[in-house]
Amino acid sequence: MAVTRYLHSTGVTISTTEIGLTNGTSTIASNTDDGAYQVTLDLGALVAGDVFQFAYYEKAHDSDTAVRQILANLSGVIPGAELTFPPITLGNGWDFSLDKISGTDRSIGWSVWRWT
């Protein structure tokens, strides 16, 4: 099984508009590359009062509509500044996303790793 850094960004400002990580824009993508994906978020910019939501979208079948699944609400200062999530198997039409719930807009970097 090979692992590769599939996507990464040194930082995109996250506000109250949900941002899709596969393209770094407010358009949620429908990526169909099969694999197990692991995300690391750089949360060093978060301070007390900030709340961000990390989620993913996936389809049960190719012809379905992608459903949003919340993975975590990230709030305040995160010890260690980076948070790595367990791998998720995806492939029918997926994306990861970040959205600000409250607090100040922040620049958040990420890496998405893929096992195939």
URJO-V467881 format. One line per field, one symbol per residue. ss: DSSP state (H for helix, E for strand, L for the rest). phi: phi as a letter, one per 20 degrees, with the letter a starting at -180 (. if undefined). Layout:
ss = ???
phi = ???
//
This chain:
ss = LLEEEEEEEEEEEELLLLEELLLLELLLLLELLLEEEEEEEELLLLLLLLEEEEEEEELLLLLLLLEEEEEEEEELLLLLLEEELLLEEELLLEEEEEEEEELLLEEEEEEEEEEL
phi = .edcfebabfqcfdcfefdeffcmcfefecfdffrddcdddedfefcgneccddbcdbdfcgefefdecfeaddcmfegnmdcdeffcecreqcadbcbeebndgcecebcddcdc
//
